Amino acid sequence: MSTTSVQTRPSPFLGLVVVAVVVVLAGAALVTPGAAQDEPLPTTAPVATTAPTASTTVPPTTVPVPAPAPTGASTSATVHDVLLVGDSIMRSTGPALAHQLGARWRVHNEGVNGSGLLTPGVFNWSRHLPASLSRFDPDIVVMLFIGNYTADPAQKWVGADGRQVPDIYTRSFAREWGRQAERFVTQMIRSGSDVVLVLPPPMISARVQIVTDRLRAEYRAVAARHPEVTLADATTAVGGPHGEWVATRPTASGGWAPVRLADTVHLAAHGRGLVAREIRFGIVRARS
């Protein structure tokens, strides 16, 4: 959201217009009810009682990319389609990625805040993904999920062994997540798309980081089984020297800027730009 105020002070010699823009970026921490405050769990809350569609949560968008008018040979260059699939981290990174990719890419941002691979009651990716693949026929699909889950017992995932996955900390959570990731990636590949699978960024809580590491391992295993999958690493983008959670990262101008919001999970503007860059590098590798 933004507010803009304009004040003009006329002068015989000079007109000065000052425009002040205040942008408030709000990121809701994804925390399981009852969890310790220093452990921002990547779980969804609140949970919808019925499976919302994209129009009843945060509507997916096709991003028009502002770019200089093409000249010469680039005028007739093919425009490629990239489909973004994921949660709030993916959705918030989409505009920065669209800007970096430029006019030769149409970015279809289908990221849905609070969604995950094991919570169809929150958002049903099993139903939505095939429709999006058919609708956009993307050249590349970028998938980024950090591990959202639910605290609602009625909506907890039932695994292949018939047992309910109680929370993100049990090993069954990562195993079932990996099975669903394999299923979705296979659908993407069968549609004719290359896939960029983004490894999640680091978390400030040591306990949650263990879960993140398990999900990263599952994603790596999926990529190892499919040559059509290229990995991009959000930890490389916004992590510290050893892959740890950090609050700030260097900027191109030589300064430092925040990469995470106050909730410690979501990305600040600089972080979104850095993750978008890693994804863009992944797209380039996938297309080479």
Secondary structure, 3 states (H helix, E strand, C coil): CEEEEEEEECCCCCCEEEEEEEECCCCCCCCCCCCCCCCCCCCECCCCCCCCCCCCCCCCEEECCCCCCCCHHHHHCCCEEEEEEECHHHHHHHHHHHHHHCCCEEEEECCCCCCCCCCCCCCCHHHHHHHHHHHHCCCEEEEECCCCCECCHHHCCECCCCCECCCCCCHHHHHHHHHHHHHHHHHHHHCCCEEEEEECCCCCCHHHHHHHHHHHHHHHHHHHHCCCEEEEEHHHHHECCCCCECCEEECCCCCEEECECCCCCCECHHHHHHHHHHHHHHHHHHHC
